[in-house]
Amino acid sequence: MFLWHLMTGSLTVHLNQLHNKERQRALTNKALVKSITHAGTHVAYYRDSFKKAGFNPADFKGPDDLKKIPFLTKDDVRNAFPHSIVADNTDIKACHYSATTGSTGRSLPFIYSPKTFAFYLATNLRVYSMIGYKPWYRCSYIKYTAMDPVNIGPFFTFDHIPSVMTVDKQIKMLRANKPDFIDGYASIIYEIARKVTKDDLKLIRPKMILVNSEMSSQHQRAYISDVFGCPVFDEYSTEETWMVASQCKHHNYHLFTDNVFVEFLDKEGREVQPGEPGEMVLTTLKSPAMPFIRYRIGDMGRLSTRTCDCGSPFPILEAFDGRADDSFILPDGTYVSSLKILNTFTMFIKKYLHLMEEFKVIQKTKDHVEIDLVQGKAYKPEQFQELIDALTHLLDNQVKITVNMVPGIDLKGNIKRKAIESRVN
Ligand SMILES: [Zn+2]
């Protein structure tokens, strides 16, 4: 059944690229109406919040009506999960459970149905085909979890390289895998690019690289492209809503409006003009089991009115503003991406659900890291020690780690503030 969903999903997302802009916009608006109506009918959280706001989902006609609906924050999701934010017609046992820390260090659990998951994977495949991937390419996938393999004979080969490994081990694995295509976190591939030798590059000769899941700078991507001698494409997604945008062959970001509806808003919640930076507020169109309606992810972006030569009907996202990352610097001068630290926490949040509620990691000096921890309801010291051990290993045993148990972490008024911070630079 899953394979069936994956096949129909893949067909749908690829066909969607053939529509003209007007047709795609009409389909998006139709999906938006469906998503809002469904949420207001089947999801207790939205039933209540719509009612409180005096909004009747039956009156929803299109994007202009979105402003009648309250925003959804990560805290709202955390408080409502799963009892009131999962649709009442969902077989929750069949769903795919996941959790994220984003970059804010607060764990956020969520689910999606197998059909939604298949659609999400199909959107990944579409990104691949947009940038010229071929099914026979050997891929090295640098993430904290492995990609569920879709292996069909010699096709769709994905070698997993754990993102939390040290850079030397990652390079060793890349030398062994000899990938045609590398898909992974920008900061980690950047770190690899800084470390590879001429000798490594005789074996590691990718035809293209896709970076994702965090903001990367044009400088980072140009550097990676220069080192590996191949094009580097950037993709933008969140774990909760999945694919939001990706660069095409022409390096323009296209907003995937068949998966999410995106609003660009100013501080007062008004829509900004194309070209103006705005807070991106997302509404999922394909996740009825747990819809995210007007979800504030805390990222900023700019919409464009340009069209792209690739012919995609999806609007162009001009630029992102946000999601910057700090790195840690060890006593011996080695640089460790903050994402590796974040991934280590995410790994344990997924391994031990409710181990921790929230955290903040601060590198105070080169040899001292402090963690502020808000315990989860199933906190166990020995499980947390496992995380500390993994972190100590990642920081190459060069750093002393101290832990402060705290009742909460001050947000200092930001909806998005960094969970990983270095005060060494
Ligand atoms: Zn394009």
Boltz pocket constraint, residues with backbone or C-beta under 6 A from the ligand:
constraints:
  - pocket:
      binder: B
      contacts: [[A, 248], [A, 249], [A, 250], [A, 252], [A, 254], [A, 308], [A, 309], [A, 310], [A, 311], [A, 312]]
      max_distance: 6.0
